[in-house]
Amino acid sequence: MMLKTRIVTAVVLVPLVLAAMFGLGTRGWALVTIAIVAIAAGEWARLADFGQLGSSLYVAGTLAIGAGLLLAGGFSVEQGWPETLVTVLCGGAMLFWLVVAPLWLWFGWRAESRLALALLGWLLLIATWVAVVQVHAKGPGLLLALMAIVWVADTAAYFTGRRFGRHKLAPSISPGKTWEGVFGAMFAVSIYALALLVFVPHEDGVHVATPGTAVAWIAMVLLLAALSIIGDLFE
């Protein structure tokens, strides 16, 4: 049943996402994705137990922040937002996923402050939105390639875990996840990263990618895949 749900979801949503990604300009993409982020904000509010009124206000606040960034944040269709704004927002979110989230999972912390949860949710959600819009401004193809890292990792982990899964990854958090699924995801994204090297441009007939940059690229892709797993467990 879960596999059927995943397939139906992909068949319906993937064409819509691709149509918006490549058919809309960056501003149109920003409007579509802030709507999706608003839905995610509602889910965050539900997980944080904000209540019906609190959830509605939280979603409204998310949309207000998005509108403010589009109208008064120095946004341009060609360049996106100023690099300083992107660095602050996305850098803060990156530090959370690299440092705080693993510790949070390891020690089993529980956040009791709703204000802290609200601020954290806005940081992570708005940073995600800013990132996907900023990369879209550089090129929809680049955004698709980066988003596919998570899709490849998730799909490979699911099928590898179902077929070979024996050792639980985090049984107290997500009993279905296994270490075999993790290894399958890492192997799949490594192959994917290698395949993408074919599309690295050439200069004067010489392939720009060197062995060093190729290793660094694969390491970054593996890190992104690992963070996607941490994000799944954190949720």
C-alpha positions as a printed Julia matrix, in Angstrom:
235×3 Matrix{Float64}:
  0.0    0.0     0.0
  2.82   2.4     0.89
  4.58   1.67   -2.41
  1.38   2.3    -4.35
  0.88   5.6    -2.52
  4.45   6.67   -3.32
  4.04   5.82   -7.0
  0.69   7.6    -7.33
  2.08  10.65   -5.52
  5.11  10.77   -7.83
  3.01  10.34  -10.97
  0.76  13.24   -9.96
  3.21  15.64   -8.34
  6.43  15.27  -10.32
  4.96  16.53  -13.64
  3.38  19.47  -11.8
  6.65  20.35  -10.07
  8.59  20.11  -13.34
  6.0   22.21  -15.17
  6.23  24.94  -12.53
 10.02  24.72  -12.3
 10.66  25.07  -16.03
  7.48  26.81  -17.16
  7.42  29.68  -14.69
  9.9   32.44  -14.19
 11.71  32.83  -10.9
  9.02  35.11   -9.45
  6.27  32.67  -10.42
  8.3   29.81   -8.94
  8.71  31.84   -5.74
  4.93  32.31   -5.46
  4.21  28.62   -6.05
  6.83  27.46   -3.57
  5.82  29.91   -0.82
  2.35  28.37   -1.06
  3.92  24.93   -0.55
  5.98  26.27    2.35
  2.77  27.63    3.9
  1.33  24.1     3.78
  4.53  22.85    5.43
  4.14  25.56    8.07
  0.69  24.21    8.86
  2.2   20.75    9.28
  4.96  22.15   11.5
  2.34  23.91   13.64
  0.39  20.68   13.96
  3.5   18.73   15.03
  4.33  21.48   17.53
  0.74  21.36   18.87
  0.0   25.04   18.32
 -3.76  24.48   18.24
 -6.16  25.54   15.49
 -5.9   29.3    16.02
 -2.14  29.16   16.58
 -1.67  27.09   13.43
 -3.7   29.55   11.34
 -1.68  32.47   12.69
  1.55  30.61   12.05
  0.66  29.94    8.43
 -0.37  33.58    8.0
  2.91  34.68    9.53
  4.83  32.44    7.13
  3.06  33.98    4.14
  3.69  37.47    5.53
  7.41  36.77    5.87
  7.49  35.46    2.3
  5.66  38.52    1.0
  8.02  40.8     2.9
 11.08  39.11    1.43
  9.68  39.32   -2.09
  8.58  42.94   -1.84
 11.17  44.49    0.46
 14.06  42.02    0.62
 15.94  43.23   -2.44
 14.61  40.38   -4.6
 15.22  40.43   -8.36
 14.17  37.94  -10.99
 17.68  37.71  -12.43
 19.71  37.39   -9.22
 17.28  36.39   -6.5
 18.08  37.93   -3.11
 21.3   39.66   -2.01
 23.96  37.16   -1.02
 24.14  38.55    2.5
 20.49  37.72    3.18
 20.86  34.26    1.67
 24.01  33.57    3.68
 22.39  34.58    6.97
 19.19  32.59    6.48
 20.6   29.51    4.79
 23.75  29.59    6.91
 21.67  29.54   10.09
 19.6   26.63    8.81
 22.75  24.78    7.71
 24.29  25.11   11.17
 21.11  23.69   12.67
 21.12  20.63   10.41
 24.86  20.03   10.74
 25.21  20.55   14.5
 21.97  20.94   16.44
 19.72  18.37   14.73
 22.14  15.4    15.16
 22.6   16.32   18.86
 18.84  16.76   19.23
 18.26  13.26   17.91
 21.15  11.71   19.85
 20.08  13.09   23.23
 16.35  12.94   22.57
 15.75  16.58   23.46
 12.19  17.85   23.78
 11.43  21.51   23.09
  8.76  22.85   25.42
  8.84  26.49   24.34
  6.32  27.17   21.59
  8.06  30.45   20.8
 11.34  28.61   20.23
  9.57  26.05   18.05
  7.87  28.79   16.06
 11.12  30.66   15.44
 12.96  27.45   14.55
 10.23  26.45   12.12
 10.34  29.83   10.4
 14.12  29.64   10.1
 14.09  26.19    8.53
 11.06  26.71    6.29
 11.93  30.19    5.05
 15.57  29.2     4.49
 14.41  26.24    2.41
 12.16  28.51    0.35
 14.88  31.1    -0.16
 17.31  28.36   -1.23
 15.03  26.79   -3.86
 14.18  30.21   -5.28
 17.79  31.39   -5.26
 19.01  28.28   -7.07
 16.12  28.57   -9.55
 17.38  32.06  -10.42
 20.7   30.46  -11.36
 18.99  27.78  -13.46
 16.01  25.4   -13.15
 18.2   22.51  -14.32
 20.6   23.03  -11.43
 17.71  23.11   -8.97
 16.3   19.89  -10.4
 19.7   18.18  -10.14
 20.01  19.17   -6.47
 16.45  18.23   -5.54
 16.93  14.86   -7.23
 19.65  14.03   -4.69
 16.97  13.71   -2.01
 14.61  11.85   -4.32
 17.3    9.33   -5.28
 18.36   8.86   -1.66
 14.8    8.39   -0.41
 13.84   5.96   -3.18
 17.02   3.89   -2.85
 16.71   3.76    0.94
 13.11   2.59    0.67
 13.74  -0.27   -1.76
 17.07  -1.33   -0.26
 15.6   -1.29    3.23
 12.61  -3.37    2.16
 14.81  -5.94    0.43
 17.84  -6.17    2.7
 16.91  -4.31    5.88
 17.91  -6.14    9.04
 19.59  -3.62   11.35
 17.4   -0.79   12.66
 18.72   2.74   12.25
 16.7    4.48   14.97
 14.04   2.09   16.27
 12.73   4.5    18.91
 12.15   7.23   16.3
 11.38   5.47   13.03
 11.19   1.65   13.32
 11.03   1.17    9.55
 14.42   2.72    8.76
 17.46   0.46    8.57
 21.21   0.84    8.14
 20.95  -1.19    4.96
 18.6    1.44    3.61
 21.11   4.15    4.51
 23.94   2.32    2.72
 21.7    1.78   -0.31
 20.89   5.5    -0.39
 24.56   6.46   -0.17
 25.53   4.07   -2.95
 22.74   5.34   -5.2
 23.55   9.02   -4.73
 27.25   8.29   -5.34
 26.36   6.81   -8.72
 24.06   9.74   -9.37
 26.81  12.23   -8.5
 29.24  10.47  -10.83
 26.65  10.56  -13.63
 26.19  14.32  -13.18
 29.91  14.89  -13.78
 29.21  14.2   -17.44
 27.34  17.52  -17.59
 30.18  19.6   -16.15
 31.17  22.1   -18.87
 34.35  21.99  -20.89
 36.75  24.87  -21.41
 38.91  24.83  -24.54
 38.01  21.19  -25.03
 39.21  20.21  -21.55
 36.84  18.81  -18.93
 36.74  21.25  -16.02
 36.13  18.57  -13.37
 39.39  17.3   -11.9
 39.76  14.21   -9.68
 39.92  16.52   -6.66
 36.76  18.43   -7.54
 34.99  15.16   -8.38
 35.8   13.75   -4.93
 34.66  16.98   -3.28
 31.43  16.94   -5.31
 30.63  13.34   -4.36
 31.41  14.08   -0.71
 29.02  17.04   -0.77
 26.27  14.94   -2.35
 26.76  12.24    0.29
 26.54  14.89    3.0
 23.31  16.25    1.53
 21.87  12.73    1.4
 22.87  12.13    5.02
 21.25  15.41    6.05
 18.05  14.4     4.25
 17.94  11.27    6.42
 18.58  13.34    9.56
 15.81  15.7     8.5
 13.43  12.78    8.06
 14.25  11.45   11.54
 13.97  14.93   13.05
 10.5   15.38   11.63
